[in-house]
Amino acid sequence: MTQDHRHESILTLLKQRGSVTIEELVDYFKVTPQTVRRDLSHLSERQKLRRHHGGAGPISSIENTSYQTRKIMDLEAKEKIAAHVIKMIPNGSSLFINIGTTTETIARALLNHENLQVVTNNLNVAAILGVKKDFSVLIAGGEVRSRDGGVIGEATEEFINQFRMDFGIIGISGIEDNGSLLDFDFREVKVAQAIIKNSRRVLLAADNSKFGRYAMVRLGNIDQAHDVITDSMPPKSIQTILNNHDVKLHIV
């Protein structure tokens, strides 16, 4: 069994049992404890599971990883995704950019563009892009979430609904095997839904760690995107959804 297949099997066992021990995995896969520990460390780093003494359990579906941790997680993948996304954005475009460390990475990559019109509910994105004199950056009003600079709430949603933009650049916390887009904050989800509704083209940017990751609030489905940009091939079920709905998959 390859390492990738073993990782998939570990996550399947975790779903079935709720938790797994190192001893159980050693017996199941007929490998050494060191191999299992490496597997669990790899999956933990990619936010697929939560390690504990002697085994592992599921990632919380009600609380996101801290913002500072997410900023450095999978940074190389996020930068590759950003480099591809900006090639899809012509100079002179209008775009929404929502909350997330992936979208902030994309914002930094956009600094070499010209004459962009940007509406965002992310204070960090506004700070990144606001330095360009030829950019028009509008920040949505609402409640500022102190942990990550996200702006959320009914006022934010109403502000977003005043615009119709060329592109909506969306980041997400998790993508279930049935294509459900998942996040942790209901108020943030409502704003993201408004961005999707008011964008002519929706670009979903998500590194591979988001596939199979759970959160408690459903934002929508991956079939609402026009393009999905990620760093490795998603699960077969996701590929089928994308093919059936003519969503273009970009592997960077």
C-alpha positions in Angstrom: 0.0 0.0 0.0 1.3 3.4 -0.9 1.7 6.2 1.6 -1.2 8.2 -0.1 -3.5 5.1 0.1 -2.5 4.6 3.7 -3.4 8.2 4.6 -6.8 7.9 2.9 -7.4 4.7 4.8 -6.5 6.3 8.1 -9.0 9.1 7.5 -11.7 6.5 6.6 -11.0 4.6 9.8 -11.2 7.8 11.7 -14.6 8.6 10.3 -15.9 5.1 11.1 -14.4 4.8 14.6 -14.2 8.4 15.9 -10.7 8.0 17.0 -7.7 5.6 16.3 -4.7 4.5 18.3 -1.2 4.0 17.1 -1.4 0.3 18.1 -4.6 -0.1 16.1 -3.0 1.4 13.0 0.2 -0.7 13.4 -1.9 -3.8 13.5 -4.2 -2.7 10.7 -1.5 -1.7 8.2 1.3 -4.1 9.4 3.8 -1.3 9.6 6.1 0.1 12.3 4.9 2.5 15.0 7.4 5.0 13.5 5.7 4.8 10.1 2.3 5.4 11.8 3.6 8.4 13.7 5.0 9.9 10.5 1.6 9.4 8.9 -0.3 11.0 11.7 2.2 13.9 11.8 1.7 14.5 8.1 -2.1 14.4 8.3 -2.0 16.6 11.4 0.1 19.3 9.7 -2.4 19.3 6.8 -5.3 19.7 9.3 -6.9 16.3 8.4 -6.9 15.1 12.0 -5.9 16.1 15.5 -3.1 14.2 17.1 -3.2 13.2 20.8 -1.1 11.0 23.0 -1.2 7.5 21.6 -3.3 8.2 18.6 -5.5 10.7 16.8 -9.0 12.1 16.6 -11.0 14.3 14.2 -10.4 18.0 13.7 -13.0 20.1 15.4 -15.9 21.1 13.1 -16.9 24.0 15.4 -13.6 25.9 15.8 -11.1 26.9 13.1 -7.3 26.7 13.5 -5.8 30.0 14.7 -5.2 32.7 12.1 -1.4 32.8 12.8 -1.1 29.1 12.3 -3.2 29.2 9.1 -1.0 32.0 7.7 2.0 29.6 7.5 0.2 26.4 6.8 0.7 25.1 3.2 2.2 28.4 2.2 4.0 27.0 -0.8 0.7 25.6 -2.1 -1.1 28.9 -1.5 1.6 30.8 -3.4 1.4 28.5 -6.4 -2.4 28.8 -6.4 -2.1 32.6 -6.2 0.4 32.7 -9.1 -2.1 30.8 -11.2 -5.2 32.8 -10.1 -3.7 36.2 -11.0 -3.1 35.0 -14.6 -6.9 34.7 -14.8 -7.5 38.3 -13.8 -7.0 40.9 -16.6 -5.9 44.4 -15.7 -8.9 46.7 -15.3 -11.1 44.0 -13.7 -13.5 44.3 -10.8 -13.4 41.7 -8.1 -14.6 40.6 -4.7 -12.0 39.0 -2.4 -13.3 37.3 0.8 -11.8 36.3 4.1 -8.9 33.8 4.4 -5.2 33.3 4.3 -5.3 32.0 0.8 -7.1 35.0 -0.5 -4.6 37.2 1.3 -1.8 35.4 -0.6 -3.7 36.1 -3.8 -4.0 39.8 -2.9 -0.2 40.1 -2.5 0.3 38.4 -5.9 -2.1 41.0 -7.5 0.2 43.9 -6.7 1.8 43.9 -10.1 -1.7 44.3 -11.8 -3.0 47.7 -12.9 -6.3 49.5 -12.4 -8.2 46.9 -10.3 -11.5 47.7 -8.6 -11.7 45.6 -5.4 -14.5 45.1 -2.9 -13.5 43.1 0.2 -14.6 42.2 3.7 -11.0 41.4 4.7 -9.1 44.1 6.4 -5.8 42.4 5.6 -6.6 42.3 1.9 -7.6 46.0 2.0 -4.2 46.8 3.7 -2.3 44.8 1.1 -4.0 46.3 -1.9 -4.6 49.8 -0.6 -1.0 50.8 -1.3 -1.5 50.8 -5.0 -2.5 54.2 -6.3 -4.2 52.8 -9.4 -6.4 50.4 -7.4 -9.8 51.3 -6.0 -10.3 49.3 -2.8 -13.7 49.4 -1.0 -14.0 47.8 2.4 -17.4 46.5 3.5 -18.9 47.8 6.7 -19.8 45.5 9.5 -18.4 43.9 12.6 -14.6 43.3 12.6 -13.6 39.9 13.8 -10.5 40.5 15.9 -8.9 37.2 15.4 -8.3 37.6 11.6 -9.5 41.0 10.4 -12.6 39.6 8.7 -15.6 41.9 8.4 -19.0 40.1 8.9 -22.6 40.6 9.6 -25.8 41.8 8.0 -24.4 45.2 7.1 -21.5 43.5 5.3 -23.9 41.3 3.3 -26.0 44.4 2.3 -22.9 46.2 1.2 -21.8 43.3 -1.0 -25.2 43.1 -2.6 -24.8 46.6 -4.0 -22.2 45.4 -6.5 -21.9 43.2 -9.6 -18.2 42.3 -10.1 -16.3 40.5 -12.8 -14.7 38.0 -10.4 -15.4 36.6 -7.0 -12.2 35.1 -5.4 -13.3 32.8 -2.7 -11.4 30.9 0.0 -13.0 28.1 2.1 -12.3 26.2 5.3 -13.4 22.7 4.1 -14.9 20.8 1.2 -16.9 17.6 1.9 -16.8 14.6 -0.4 -20.3 15.6 -1.7 -19.0 19.0 -2.8 -20.4 21.0 0.2 -18.4 24.1 0.9 -18.0 24.4 4.7 -17.0 27.2 7.1 -17.1 27.9 10.8 -19.0 31.2 11.1 -22.6 31.6 9.9 -22.1 35.3 9.4 -19.0 34.9 7.2 -20.9 32.3 5.2 -23.8 34.7 4.4 -21.3 37.2 3.1 -19.5 34.6 1.0 -22.9 33.6 -0.5 -23.6 37.2 -1.5 -20.2 37.3 -3.2 -20.9 34.2 -5.2 -24.4 35.6 -6.2 -23.0 38.9 -7.3 -19.9 37.6 -9.3 -19.9 37.0 -13.0 -17.1 34.4 -12.5 -16.4 32.6 -9.2 -12.9 31.4 -8.6 -12.6 29.0 -5.7 -9.0 28.8 -4.4 -8.4 25.9 -2.1 -5.2 23.9 -1.3 -5.6 20.1 -1.1 -5.8 20.1 2.7 -9.3 21.6 2.5 -10.7 18.5 0.8 -12.3 16.2 3.4 -12.0 18.8 6.1 -15.1 19.4 8.1 -16.7 22.6 9.5 -20.3 23.1 10.8 -21.8 25.7 8.5 -22.6 24.9 4.9 -21.8 27.7 2.5 -23.0 26.1 -0.8 -21.6 23.6 -3.2 -18.5 23.4 -5.3 -20.6 23.3 -8.4 -21.4 27.0 -7.9 -17.8 27.9 -8.8 -16.8 28.4 -12.4 -13.1 27.5 -11.7 -11.5 25.5 -8.9 -7.8 26.2 -8.4 -5.9 23.7 -6.2 -2.5 22.1 -5.8 -3.2 18.4 -6.4 -6.0 16.2 -7.8 -9.1 16.3 -5.5 -11.0 13.1 -4.5 -12.8 11.2 -7.3 -16.3 12.3 -6.0 -15.2 16.0 -6.4 -13.9 15.4 -9.8 -17.2 13.8 -10.8 -19.1 16.9 -9.5 -16.9 19.3 -11.4 -17.2 17.3 -14.6 -21.0 17.0 -14.4 -21.3 20.8 -13.9 -18.7 22.0 -16.3 -16.5 23.5 -13.5 -13.0 24.0 -14.7 -10.4 22.3 -12.5 -6.9 23.9 -12.4 -4.1 21.9 -10.8 -1.0 24.1 -10.1 
